[in-house]
Amino acid sequence: MDSAGYVTCNNIESMGTVTIFLCGDVMTGRGVDQVLPHPSDARLHEEYVKDARQYVRLAEAASGPIPRPVGFSYIWGDALEELARISPEARVVNLETSITRSDDRRPGKGIHYRMHPDNVGCLAAARIDVCALANNHVLDFGEAGLLETIDTLAAVSVRGAGAGRTLAQAREPASVGIPGEGRLFVFAFGDPSSGIPSSWAATDDAPGIDVLPDLLEATAGEILERVRSVKQARDIVVASIHWGGNWGYQIPAAQQQFARWLLDGGVDIVHGHSSHHARPIELYRGKLILYGCGDFLDDYEGIVGHEEFRGDLALMYFPTVEPETGQLKSLRITPMQIRNLQLNRARAADAEWLACTLDRISRPFGAQIKLTDDGTLALRPS
């Protein structure tokens, strides 16, 4: 914490702390998949758009030509430089697409996301460690699509969390070793409020995802039993939860209470996602709650509607945590903007808008957000 009381990342290189990269929804299917080297069949079954290449054309109409095919690192753009500069010990995203050749699209869904398995190199290009999979698109192409997703990630040494061939596998946390410290465990869950069908829940003998039955204390207690079964001294636990709708800043009381139960019981960070834009940040008893990280990569560029939420702006969250206590020691948030289906450093005016908006919506949750001299955002207890 600096002399003004802000939680900054001046201590990123100090010993005894761990920095993690977290972001929201990474949606590499559909239009994004079409510009990568190995695009899937472009046919869609949406109400208005029947060809995934149309999303590329919309992005080009908004921001200019996109070279095709692009390399695997293209979509990450300026985010790669920021990752190299911060050098976090672990990188965690919510992968909101299936990675599959399957054509077995789920009936009754208006939108289906998939990326061709040969494009999985885009995740390796950003050295992603963990993909949370308990969301409302990972089963868009059925159980076969889910299993191919799991296997494809494993083939490039990316750990999946929140999905599996059985319920037991879906409940297993992803684990990342932290040199000189302990381990990072990521437990991933999906809440039906994000649009996850109840039929997607894994069972003892069928693939699926770890779907939360509710947000009651007993459910939190069951999760905490699993946390305590693996957590040892200097381990860090992230609960990655896909919950809530796409738009708006309101946080249901049930989500807030559920997150607090988890932190009180041994979870160190709650990593929420599903909304297309950033939602409030809470500093609860010295621990971090991200209620909604917003989209990080998508193909929505050029689509009109809900402009007031600035869904084109993406955030890179870099919490630095003390392993012994789980206390948040610092938080850097780097603002990006999606242009040409690529992450670009946000302009100064956009970074200022983000800082003002996040500060306004987070103050009721015990956090203040300010813009720093280098264009990143910093957190201060309110």
N, C-alpha and C positions, 0 to 999 in steps of 0.2 A: 504494500500500500504506500502511495507516495505522500509527500508532505501535505497535500491538500486532502488526503483521505480517500483518493480514488484507488480502486483495485485495478492495477495495471499489470503489464507483463514484463516489467523491468527485470523480474527475477526468473525469467524462463530458463536461464542457463545455470541457476543455482542448484546445489545438490539437494537431494532429499525430496524433490517434488517431481510430479509427472504431468506432462502436457499432452492433451488428447485433442485431436481434430474431430469435431462433430458437425454434421450438416443435416439438412432435411432430405426431401425426396429427390433421389437420383433416378430420373425417368429416361432411360436410354433406348426405349422402344420407339416404335412408330417413326416420326420424322427424323429423330436423331439417328436411329438405326439405318435410315435410308442414305445418310451421307457418309456413313462408315464404310470400310472396305468390302464388307460382305452383307449387303442388305437382305432382309427377309422379303418374302412375297409382299408386294405393296398393297394388295387388296385389303380393304377394310369393310366392315359391316356396320358402320355408324349411320345415324339417321341422315347426316348432312354431308359427310366426307367419305368417299368410297376408295380413295387412293392415298396412302401414307405420304406420297410425294407432294401432295397438296400442302401439307404442313411445312415442307421445305420452301415451297413457293411463297407461302404467307410470310415466312421469316425473311425471305429475300426481298419481298415487296416492302417490308418494314425497314430493313437494315442494309440491303445491298447483296450482291452475289456471294454465294457460298461455293467454294471449290469442291468438286466431287470426283473421286472419293477423298475424304480427309484422312489424315493419320490418326492413330488411336489416341494420341495425346491432344489432338486439336480441341476437343470439346471442353477440356479443362482450362485452356487458355492461361490467363494470368494467375489462376489458382495454383498452378504448379510452382510458379516462382514463390508464391507466399508459403506454400507447404515446405519448400526447400529452405526458406528463410527462417521459419519458426521451428522446423524439424521436430514435429510432435512424436512422442513415443508410440502412438497408435492412431489409426485413422478409421473412423466408423461412419458409415452412411446408411440411410434407408434406401434399399434398392427396390424401387417400385415398378418392376417389370419382370416378366418371365424371360428366361433365356432358353429358347427352345426352337426346334424345327416343327413342333407339333402344330397341326391345324385343328385340333380338337377344342375350338373355342367354346367357352361356357355360354350356354343359351341364357337369355334374359338380361345380359349385361350390355349396356349401350356402348361401352368402350373397352377395347382389348389391347393390352400392351405386350409386345414381345421384342426381344433383340435376338439376332441370329447368334448362335453359340460361337461362331468364328469371330465375332466382334468382342468377345470377352476381354480381349487385349486392352480395351479402353479402361477397364478397371485396374488391370495390372499396371497401366501407364501411370496411374495416380498412386500406385502402391497402397491400394485400399486393403486394410487388414480384416475388417468385419463388415458384412452386409446384413442389416436387419431385414428379415424377409416376411415378418408377420404383418402383411398389409393387404389392401383390397385389389391388388393387381397380380400378385405372384402366382395365382391359380387361374388366371384368365384363359389359359390353354390346358386346363384340366390337370389331373394328377400326373399324367405323363410329362406335361410341361413343367410342373413343379420338380419332379424328380430329375429331369434333365438340367434344370436350373441349379439344383444342389450339386449334381455331379460336375457340371461345368465350372462352377466356382471352385470346387475342391481341386480340379485339375490345374488351376492357376494359383493354388494355395491361398485362396480367399475364404475366410471362415464365414459360414452362414449361421444365423441365430433366429430362432422363432419358428422354424419349419423343419419337417423331417418326415421320414417314412412311417413313423409311429408317433404317438403322443409323447412317449418317453424321449425320443430323439428331438422332437420339436421343443421340448422343455429344457434340453441341454444348453447351457450357456456357451457362447464362443469364448475362447481363452487366448489371450495374447501375452507372451512373456515380456516383462519390462526389465531390461538389463540393469542390474544393480539394485533393483527394487523387487516387487512381487509380481503379481499378474494382474491383467485387466480382464474382468469377466463382463460379458454383455449378454443379458437376458432380454429377449424381445417378445413383445406381446401385441396382439391386435384387439382393439375394442370395436364392437359392432357399430358404434356411433360414426365410424369412419367409412361405413359402407361395406364392411366385410360380411358376407353371407354366413349364417350359422352353420351351413353345411360344409364350410371350408375348415372347420375345426378338425384337427388330427384326432384319431382314436387309437385304441390299443393295437388295432390291426389295419389301419388305413392311413395313408399320407394326409398331411394337412398342416395347418399352422396352429400356434398356441393362442387360442381365442379366449379372452377374458369373459367369464360368465356374467360378471358384474363388477362394480367398483366399490364393493363393500369391504368392511374390515377383515372379514374372514378370508376373502380372496387375497387381500394384501398379506395376511398372515401366512397363507399357504406359500406364496411366493417367497416370503422371508425365510421360511423353513428351508427352501431350496438354496437361498443365498447363504444361509449359515452352514449348510452342508458342504460348501466348497470354499468359502472365504476364510483366508488365514491372515496373519499379521502382514501388513503392507500391501494387501491386495486391494484393488479398486473395483467397485461394482457399478455398472451402468444399467439402468432399466430403460430400455428403448421401447416406447409405446406409440402405436399408431392409433390416434383417437381424434374425434371431433370432425366437424365439417370443413368445407373448403375456405370459407370466408368469414371474417368478423373477428373482433378482438375479445369478445366475452369468454371467460373461462368458467365452466360450470363448477359449482361448489363441490360436486362429487369428484371431479378431476383433481381439484386442489387438495381435498382431504386425502384422496388415494395417494397422491404423490408424497404428501407429508408422512403418511403412515409408512411408506417405503423408506423414506430417509430416516425416520425415527428408528427403524428396525435393522438398518445395516447397509442399505443402498446408499451410494455416494453421489450419484448424479441421475436425475430423471431427464431423459432425452425424448421429448415429445415431437411428433410430426403428424402430418396429414393435411394441414392447412396450406394453401398456396402462397401464403405470405407469413412473415414473422409474427408471432404472438408474444404475450408478456413473458418476461423473465422474473423469476422469484429467487431471492436469497433467503433461505429458510434455515435458521439456526446454523448459519455458516455454510450451508450446502446449496447446490445449484439445481434449480428446476427450469428447464426450457419447455414451456408448454406447447410451442409450435415453432419449429425451425424454418418453416417455409420451403418452397421448392428450391432446389439447388441447380438441377439441370432438367430442362423439359423442352417441349416443342410448341409452347403456347405463344411464341413470338408472332406478333401480327394479329392475334385473336383479340377482338375488342370485348370490353365488359369488365367491370370491377376495377377500373383503372385507379380508383382512389386508394386501393390497397397496395399498389405498386408491386404486383406479383413478378415483375421482371427483375426486381432486385433480389439478390441471393446473398446469404450470410455464411461466412466461415467462422465457426465458434471454436475458440482455443482456450478451454478451461485448463488451468494449472492447479493440481490438487495435491494436498499433503497425504501420502499413502497411509500414514499411521492413524489419522483421524478422519479422513474423507473431507476435510475442510477445504473450501475453495480459497486458494491463495491469490489467484489472479484470473482475470478474464480479458482476453482480446477478442474482438469481433471485427472481422475484415469484410467490408461490404463489396459485393460484386454486382455486375449487371449482365444478364443474358442478352447478347447481341450476336447475330449470325450463328445461332445455335452454339455459342461459345461463351465461356465466362471471361468477362473483362472487368478490370478494376473500375469500381463505380466512380462517377464524376463527383467533384467536391460538393456540388449542390445536392446530389442524391444522397451522399453520405450524411450530409447535414440533416436532410429530411428524415432519414432513417434514425439518426440519433435523437431527434426531437420526438419522433413517433414512439420509438421504443421507450424513451424516458417517460413520456406521458402515460403509456399504458402499463409500465412496469412499476411506477411509484406505489400504487396500491398494494403491490406484492413485495415491498421492502427493498426495491432496487432502483437506483438512478443510473441512467446511461448518458454518457457524455462523449462528444467528439474530441479526439486528441489531435495534437499537432501533425501527426503522420497520417491522418485520414482514417485511422481505425477508431473503433468505439471501445470505451472502457466502462466498467461497472463500479458503482459506489453504493454501499449500504445507505438506505434512506432513513 
